[in-house]
Amino acid sequence: MNTAARSDVLVVGTGLGGLRVAEHVRDLGHTGRITMVGEETHLPYDRPPLSKQLLTGAWQAHQLSLRGPADFEALGVELVPGQRVCALRTGEVETTDGTVWSADSIVLATGVIARRLPGQPESALSLRTIDDAHRLRAAMEQARSLLVVGSGFVGAEVASSALKRGMAVTVLESAATPFARTLGAGVGDICARLMREAGVDLRTNAQVTGFSDPSSDATEIHLADGTSIGADVTVVGIGGVPDVGWLARPGLDLADGIRCDGSGRVLGLTDVWAVGDVAAWQDDTGTFRRREHWTSATVQASVVAHSIMGVLPPTDKPPYVWSDQFGIKIQVVGHTDDADHVVPLEGEALSGGQIRGSVIGYVRNDQLAGLVGFGAARELGRLRPTLTRPMSHSR
Ligand SMILES: Cc1cc2nc3c(=O)[nH]c(=O)nc-3n(C[C@H](O)[C@H](O)[C@H](O)COP(=O)(O)OP(=O)(O)OC[C@H]3O[C@@H](n4cnc5c(N)ncnc54)[C@H](O)[C@@H]3O)c2cc1C
């Protein structure tokens, strides 16, 4: 075991959620030591542009930076990059170099890693980090065709960026409709239409059964219907998985992320909180939900900082997520996954008409629980105050 370092607040993970916790704790008047320990060697950066501006070449890497070295000095936050935390004990964590970091309050903000398909070769790329994005962009610069497995937000955005670069794009989706589970089949059909009208060859009900020639640069994918498909570049975008094996201990449920109460306190541990993609917070229905969204990480960071400082958090807001694809901003506000039915509130998209300018409402128990807008920021802004179900944090 190496030297011990002591801090009042120790944040594991130097991504968005971890950074925002450190900033809020300082803003709330904490005068003691705040340390952030993270595996990546980069300064904290923003991930949404990885699949958008960085891939199209519109932005360079430095434009993703969330804070520079001088900011950390001004904030009084010690940033320790390039260190992976491998053990958590009461009041301390240990990094792989053997250093023990003790703290009064520990925040786990370790995000997720890209989910991989069984047998996925290295030549089939993933997109989670800035290094992944550089690798993908370099591959796209040499290529004419792209195959994307998964039509979720990241898969669709990669497809959209590749179209902008003039590539031929095929997207494989295992379900009958993209986004059917979270947005429902009707709105999923709109997303599929958006993709196809832009020029993507979207193939639904496409079950990947394997890859051929793992050593080759050009990956070929085999499908359950007996066909095979290949492209110059292959990307697998099928979501994220919490990388929490190092936290395993009796009494800690890590089945899907780190289970927390409604203020981010990890269940079964003392003075440990979790935020962001890795955290499964309990909502007002008692369900544990992980949300892999930018706004959730920032809202949770504020709630956790308030909890650490022993003050009431700000008022709840409904969950919000956006995606930029095929020239349209898709915005999702509130709860869309447990609606009784959907209703068109603006525009004609739901009945097969123009997509841009449409807003769809999600109704549950006769109350408007969620909204999805397609290139309809103004209309969505007007309807937003009518949402009846706030985001669930216990205070
Ligand atoms: C390509 C892409 C596009 C996206 N676009 C959108 C979008 O348009 N809209 C939207 O709402 N959301 C988007 N998101 C999601 C959003 O970026 C995430 O929800 C957000 O980054 C979550 O922040 P986080 O702090 O939980 O995790 P991260 O930002 O992933 O940070 C976690 C950090 O912890 C580090 N870490 C992990 N394990 C350890 C360990 N054991 N020890 C030390 N450090 C560790 C990781 O290396 C990483 O640096 C996108 C994500 C990606 C990948």
The ligand as an SDF file (V2000), in Angstrom:
LIG
                    3D

 53 58  0  0  0  0  0  0  0  0999 V2000
  -21.1900    9.7460  -27.7940 C   0  0  0  0  0  0  0  0  0  0  0  0
  -22.1260   10.2410  -26.7390 C   0  0  0  0  0  0  0  0  0  0  0  0
  -23.1000   11.2040  -27.0610 C   0  0  0  0  0  0  0  0  0  0  0  0
  -24.0030   11.6440  -26.0880 C   0  0  0  0  0  0  0  0  0  0  0  0
  -24.9510   12.5660  -26.4350 N   0  0  0  0  0  0  0  0  0  0  0  0
  -25.8780   12.9500  -25.5170 C   0  0  0  0  0  0  0  0  0  0  0  0
  -26.9010   13.8760  -25.8660 C   0  0  0  0  0  0  0  0  0  0  0  0
  -26.9880   14.3470  -26.9970 O   0  0  0  0  0  0  0  0  0  0  0  0
  -27.8080   14.2290  -24.9090 N   0  0  0  0  0  0  0  0  0  0  0  0
  -27.7520   13.6920  -23.6320 C   0  0  0  0  0  0  0  0  0  0  0  0
  -28.6110   14.0220  -22.7970 O   0  0  0  0  0  0  0  0  0  0  0  0
  -26.7610   12.8430  -23.2710 N   0  0  0  0  0  0  0  0  0  0  0  0
  -25.8360   12.4550  -24.1770 C   0  0  0  0  0  0  0  0  0  0  0  0
  -24.8420   11.5690  -23.8290 N   0  0  0  0  0  0  0  0  0  0  0  0
  -24.8100   11.0500  -22.4370 C   0  0  0  0  0  0  0  0  0  0  0  0
  -24.0230   11.9550  -21.4860 C   0  0  0  0  0  0  0  0  0  0  0  0
  -22.8240   12.3680  -22.0640 O   0  0  0  0  0  0  0  0  0  0  0  0
  -23.7760   11.1750  -20.1910 C   0  0  0  0  0  0  0  0  0  0  0  0
  -25.0400   10.9390  -19.6140 O   0  0  0  0  0  0  0  0  0  0  0  0
  -22.8610   11.9040  -19.2170 C   0  0  0  0  0  0  0  0  0  0  0  0
  -21.5730   12.0170  -19.7320 O   0  0  0  0  0  0  0  0  0  0  0  0
  -22.8100   11.1200  -17.8950 C   0  0  0  0  0  0  0  0  0  0  0  0
  -21.8500   11.6470  -17.0430 O   0  0  0  0  0  0  0  0  0  0  0  0
  -21.1450   10.7330  -15.9330 P   0  0  0  0  0  0  0  0  0  0  0  0
  -20.3210   11.6610  -15.1050 O   0  0  0  0  0  0  0  0  0  0  0  0
  -22.1440    9.8730  -15.2840 O   0  0  0  0  0  0  0  0  0  0  0  0
  -20.2060    9.7420  -16.7420 O   0  0  0  0  0  0  0  0  0  0  0  0
  -18.9800   10.0260  -17.6950 P   0  0  0  0  0  0  0  0  0  0  0  0
  -19.1030   11.3500  -18.3530 O   0  0  0  0  0  0  0  0  0  0  0  0
  -18.8860    8.8210  -18.5690 O   0  0  0  0  0  0  0  0  0  0  0  0
  -17.7140   10.0500  -16.7120 O   0  0  0  0  0  0  0  0  0  0  0  0
  -17.3050    8.9200  -15.9750 C   0  0  0  0  0  0  0  0  0  0  0  0
  -15.8090    8.9770  -15.7810 C   0  0  0  0  0  0  0  0  0  0  0  0
  -15.4340    8.0470  -14.7560 O   0  0  0  0  0  0  0  0  0  0  0  0
  -14.2370    7.3950  -15.1410 C   0  0  0  0  0  0  0  0  0  0  0  0
  -14.1270    6.1160  -14.4110 N   0  0  0  0  0  0  0  0  0  0  0  0
  -14.8370    4.9840  -14.6280 C   0  0  0  0  0  0  0  0  0  0  0  0
  -14.4810    4.0230  -13.7420 N   0  0  0  0  0  0  0  0  0  0  0  0
  -13.5130    4.5590  -12.9600 C   0  0  0  0  0  0  0  0  0  0  0  0
  -12.7420    4.0740  -11.8570 C   0  0  0  0  0  0  0  0  0  0  0  0
  -12.9370    2.8370  -11.3580 N   0  0  0  0  0  0  0  0  0  0  0  0
  -11.8150    4.8920  -11.2960 N   0  0  0  0  0  0  0  0  0  0  0  0
  -11.6310    6.1490  -11.7610 C   0  0  0  0  0  0  0  0  0  0  0  0
  -12.3390    6.6830  -12.8010 N   0  0  0  0  0  0  0  0  0  0  0  0
  -13.2730    5.8910  -13.3840 C   0  0  0  0  0  0  0  0  0  0  0  0
  -14.4060    7.2290  -16.6360 C   0  0  0  0  0  0  0  0  0  0  0  0
  -13.1630    6.9670  -17.2450 O   0  0  0  0  0  0  0  0  0  0  0  0
  -15.0180    8.5800  -17.0150 C   0  0  0  0  0  0  0  0  0  0  0  0
  -14.0220    9.5200  -17.2800 O   0  0  0  0  0  0  0  0  0  0  0  0
  -23.9170   11.1240  -24.7650 C   0  0  0  0  0  0  0  0  0  0  0  0
  -22.9300   10.1710  -24.4440 C   0  0  0  0  0  0  0  0  0  0  0  0
  -22.0500    9.7280  -25.4100 C   0  0  0  0  0  0  0  0  0  0  0  0
  -21.0090    8.6800  -25.0630 C   0  0  0  0  0  0  0  0  0  0  0  0
  1  2  1  0
  2  3  1  0
  2 52  2  0
  3  4  2  0
  4  5  1  0
  4 50  1  0
  5  6  2  0
  6  7  1  0
  6 13  1  0
  7  8  2  0
  7  9  1  0
  9 10  1  0
 10 11  2  0
 10 12  1  0
 12 13  2  0
 13 14  1  0
 14 15  1  0
 14 50  1  0
 15 16  1  0
 16 17  1  0
 16 18  1  0
 18 19  1  0
 18 20  1  0
 20 21  1  0
 20 22  1  0
 22 23  1  0
 23 24  1  0
 24 25  2  0
 24 26  1  0
 24 27  1  0
 27 28  1  0
 28 29  2  0
 28 30  1  0
 28 31  1  0
 31 32  1  0
 32 33  1  0
 33 34  1  0
 33 48  1  0
 34 35  1  0
 35 36  1  0
 35 46  1  0
 36 37  1  0
 36 45  1  0
 37 38  2  0
 38 39  1  0
 39 40  1  0
 39 45  2  0
 40 41  1  0
 40 42  2  0
 42 43  1  0
 43 44  2  0
 44 45  1  0
 46 47  1  0
 46 48  1  0
 48 49  1  0
 50 51  2  0
 51 52  1  0
 52 53  1  0
M  END
$$$$
